[in-house]
Amino acid sequence: MISAWRFRPGPVAHVLVVGIAMGTVVFAGYARSETCTLPPVHAGLTFPVERVDPVWTCRLQAIVQSYTTVSKVGPIRTALSESMYRHLLDHPPFTADVIRRLHLGRYRSEARGLDRFWGDDGEGTRGVVELVYEDPTSRIYFLEGMHESRVLPHVKGKAVVFLRIGVVRDANSHEATDSTLVAYTKLDNRVLSGLVSLLHPLVSRVVTSRLQKGVETIDRLGVAMRQDPQRVLSEAEKSPPLPEQHLAFLKQTLLGGQSTDKSSSAGRSIP
């Protein structure tokens, strides 16, 4: 899913995505402000930032205007129908579980409230991701978490991720999705932030690699679903089986043809 530097997370989020992901708690009494604004254009893509709740705008502005790094990944094509792609984005714990069962990654995720999830990519990045805004083609996430590695020990930070989703047909006329992510990250560590000019290439490389790996993992999952749906279902049904609602969705999508329901709200009814 989406990490401290990526998703939905996630995805994919946070994979996107998937991947798997980070976020924040809405502070009690946070003042509503009409003075904060967000630029609509990010890495050449226009987002409807005027629709973001003003309570969020100031929090996102603080990162976007004084970021440590900004990274763009994509567009990357994933072998997933729109309905499946959105289902994976909306349910990170389910997505992470399927990825682990198919040995595509070590992601873990837990729900921490409405549109708020904790995630761990299994490679040193963990935290929480919160969905700030969504429409049929765009999503905006707020993330907060930490990253630990030999070269970047115990780095804490926040991020804003802008996700653009496009639905296309691949060379075989299968429905696929294109993902483009723009991520602004801001380090919390004062010492590291003060060394930003020296650390920028390293931090930027970590952020970009996490974003790209998350989307590519979701693509590998999509390929597995398309090439061997029976294996995916078999793994999903192994003890302990995934929740029945998710199993039913997999069976309908993988064995019964692509779902005609493109609504993300329908997917959100599944816990």
C-alpha positions, 0 to 999 in steps of 0.5 A: 500500500501507501508508505510514509513516502507514498499510498493506497496507498497505497495503493495503492494505496497507500499500495496505491495504494496499495498501497499501504500507508500512513496518515494523521489524527484530526486535532480537536478544535482545529480552526476552520480557516478561509485564508489557506489555499492550495495550488491546483496544478501539481507536476502538470496535473490539475486537481479540484483543490477548491473542493477540499474541506477548508479544515484540511486545506491549512494542514496540506498547505503547510506541507505543500508550501514547505516540502522537503521533497516532491516526487512524481511517479507515472503514469503507470499502467496496472492490469486491473479493471476500474471496479477492482482498482477502486476496491483495492484502494478503498480497502487496504487491509484486504489488499495487503492480505491478498498481496501477502498470500500471493507472496507479492509483498509483506504489506500489512494494514489495519482500519483506524476509522473512516477512510483512515488506515495504518500500514506497514510495507515490511521494509521499514516504512509504517504509519497512517494514511487518511483520505482527504478528497476523492472524485471519479478521477482524483484522490488526495491523501494526507500521510504521517509516518516513519521510515527506518533503514541503514541510510536513513535511521528513524526518519519521521515525516508527513506527506500529501499525495495527489493521485490521478486515475485514468481508465484505458484499454490495453493491447488486448482490449482489457480494461486497465488503469493508469496511475499518476502520483505526485507526493510532497513530503516534509521531514519532522526531524529538525536535524535532517530538515536542516541538512535537506540540501545534502539529503535531498537526493537520498530522500527523493530516491527513497520516496520515489522508489516507495511510490513506484514499488507500491503501484508496481505491486498492484500491477503484479496483483492485477496480472495474477488475477487476470492470468490465474484467477482460480489461484487468487481465489484459492489463496483468499479462501485459505484459513483464515479466509478473507471476509465473505464480502470480499470473497464474493466481490473477488468471485464476481469480478474474477469469475463472473466478468467485470463488475458493471458497478463503477461506484466507489461508494458501493465498495465502501459498504464493505468493512 
